[in-house]
Amino acid sequence: MATTKLTINNNGSVKIEGDFEIVDMQGNNYGLQGRTVLSVCRCGLSANKPFCDGSHKGHFEHNAIAFDLPPKKV
């Protein structure tokens, strides 16, 4: 099984690397043209949503520091 890695960047996007597909709410695939690395917008400012276009620069602050989630609810 291929690995997919998501990196939450400081003050910016989510970088996706590996074997993945991105679909809309109806299950339609975005045409990624063979890309195995791309960035998804987190700030909401991109003109190319859901993909990052760099619009966050100077307008979005978040220090990405990993932490443990609380236990799953059952």
KACORZI-V260831 format. One record per backbone hydrogen bond with DSSP energy under -0.5 kcal/mol. NH is the residue of the N-H (numbers start at 1). CO is the residue of the C=O. E is the energy in kcal/mol with one decimal. If there is no record, write none. Layout:
# KACORZI-V260831
NH:CO:E, NH:CO:E
This chain:
# KACORZI-V260831
5:17:-3.0, 7:15:-2.7, 8:6:-0.5, 9:7:-0.9, 9:13:-2.3, 11:62:-2.8, 12:9:-1.3, 14:40:-2.3, 15:7:-2.7, 15:13:-0.6, 16:38:-3.4, 17:5:-2.5, 18:36:-2.4, 19:3:-0.8, 20:18:-0.7, 24:28:-2.3, 27:24:-2.1, 30:22:-2.8, 32:30:-1.1, 35:32:-1.8, 38:16:-1.9, 40:14:-2.9, 41:50:-2.3, 49:46:-0.7, 51:48:-2.2, 52:39:-2.2, 57:54:-1.6, 59:56:-3.3, 60:56:-0.8, 64:62:-0.7, 65:63:-1.0
